[in-house]
Amino acid sequence: MGGGLGAKIDLSGFPGRGDGALFSEAVGAILLEMEPSADPFELFGGLPWKEVGRVTDSGCIEVADGGREVWSSSVDELVKIWEKPFAEVVR
C-alpha cells in the first residue's frame, strides 16, 4: 500500500467460489511476491504452485474470475478505509 502500486488478480482455476479463493486458508498454502525475473520452477522444484496475479503501477487492485471483473478499488481508497478506525481511536 505504501508504494501506491496495484495488482491484477485472477481467480480462475480455483475450485468453488472466488471469495473462498481469496479468504480461505489451506494447509501449506502461502502467498508469495516474487520479482518478475524469478523462476518459480527453480524456486519450488516439483511442488505445485499457481500464479494468481501481477503487481501493476495502476494504483488499483483489480480482481477477475476468468476475464469477468468481480471487484476493483483504488489503493488510495483502500488506504483511507484501512486508516479510518485508527484515526477515530487516536483522536
Secondary structure, 3 states (H helix, E strand, C coil): CCCCCEEEEECCCCCCCHHHHHHCCCCCCCCCCCCCCCCHHHHHCCCCCCCCEEEECCCEEEEEECCEEEEEEEHHHHHHHHHHHHHHHHC
